Amino acid sequence: MSGSREIELKFLCAPRDLSAVLAAAPEGDDDSRELISVYFDTPDLRLQKAGVSLRVRQSKAGRVLTMKRGDGLAREEYEAPLEGDQPPSELAPLREILSEADAAALEPAYNVRVTRRQRLVRFGDSEIELACDQGEVSGGRLASPISEVELELKSGRPAALFEFARELTKAAPLYLSFDTKSARGQALVAGEGVEARRKDKVRLAGHATIGEAFQANARNALAQIAANAAVLREAATPEAVHQLRVAARRLRSALSTSRTVVQDDAYGPMKAELRWLAKAFDRARNLDVYAQEVLAPAALKAAAPAGLGGLNDAVAAARDTAREDAAGAAASDRFRRLMIDASAWVETGAWVGRAAACESARAYAARVLEQRLRKVLKRGRRIESGDDKARHAVRIQAKKLRYAGEGFAGLYAEKRVDRFVGRVKDLQDVLGTLNDIATAESLTADLGLTPEAAFAAGELAGLRAAGKSKLIARADRALGRLRRTDPFWA
């Protein structure tokens, strides 16, 4: 058995572009082979829940058992040859995860079959293995195509992987992906199609440094961005737009929360590009919310406003255009560059290894979360007496507190975190509704409405505004509950 750290990047690529990638790479000895892999798990998916994949791969060289775990640029990898009918439980690191009974219960979960074209190249002072895979993952009667480019560092600098990727993406559109073949297989057998990806909980060790905590949060957000962008390139669904926007804001929040640790020459440009990414989906999301929360309920009323049909048509046309723009942003050169640059900075930026990044994440979290809570409570004093702008400022601070709290949640007791974050979310939600009311007029102003449709928009705005005082009172009560809730970091 051998253990090592696999340093690898993965990209989605159209099958027709795989040859262009190979043509753009430095020359080297090519190898083409068929790889057949069977992935194993227990009936209750013990390995999947632990973030571990276990496979047996058959090739000309024989059968090899491989276990991988971890995320980010580098993952733990253990390999051992299998002889004859030797079971896949014969790998020592599995004993840290599975009991004897669980190991005996391992069974095939899904298969991966690919044709791999592989080349070992020199890129500057580094040696990189380039692999182009085309095939499918299958489980039962279900199958999903695979077309990927993998870059694995064999020797040299991790940063060279990103430099090489930037060169290759000039030859073909490569989309950075954080989903492994095992993740694809797990989704397939679970019956999950191409659908929007909600955030996963960020796993943090109790002894994590703030640098490690930032990387864990950033990787988590980047994976969510990449997954939802892939959905948008196929179908710009409202939920994929929403989840990509949420992920971009989570990443921006992680930068802001850890600013004193990660600020370097790349920090400003990175923050600006992430702001572009989040705003690229604003209009599509705002129109979706307006259609779902204003127009849909209005259509169910016995006395619908005159001109509602025209308003519906105008909003529907604007939504179609906004979704096309969102899908275009997720497929753009700018997006592909941003994903490579962001991941490179998270993994190999100038900030990595600085003394500030080595501070305890718990100590850092306590200071930052306390500061953010104070800002929410201070600004919140003007919820009832202030104007829309003042309430929006409270909402922004609540959002920052919530994202930071969720980012550090893995360091604390789950129940206490959930209770506190739930209080923040209650406040954020009602303030969000108030903000939607305040911005509805500007949202519909440029839709080119007919007089009848404009009248309907005004009537709906008036109806919503009539309930504004009750919403403000709800927000004040939500703030009071938050003020009385014990901080989970104290």
Secondary structure as UniProt FT lines:
FT   STRAND          2..12
FT   HELIX           15..17
FT   HELIX           18..24
FT   STRAND          30..41
FT   TURN            43..44
FT   HELIX           46..49
FT   TURN            50..51
FT   STRAND          52..59
FT   TURN            60..61
FT   STRAND          62..69
FT   STRAND          74..82
FT   TURN            84..85
FT   TURN            88..89
FT   HELIX           92..96
FT   HELIX           100..104
FT   STRAND          107..123
FT   TURN            124..125
FT   STRAND          126..139
FT   TURN            140..141
FT   STRAND          142..155
FT   HELIX           159..168
FT   TURN            169..171
FT   STRAND          175..177
FT   HELIX           181..189
FT   TURN            190..191
FT   TURN            206..207
FT   HELIX           210..234
FT   HELIX           238..257
FT   HELIX           259..262
FT   TURN            265..266
FT   HELIX           267..279
FT   TURN            280..281
FT   HELIX           282..290
FT   HELIX           291..295
FT   HELIX           296..299
FT   TURN            306..307
FT   HELIX           308..330
FT   HELIX           333..348
FT   TURN            350..353
FT   HELIX           355..358
FT   HELIX           361..379
FT   HELIX           380..382
FT   TURN            383..385
FT   HELIX           388..407
FT   HELIX           409..411
FT   HELIX           414..445
FT   HELIX           451..466
FT   HELIX           468..484
FT   TURN            488..489
//
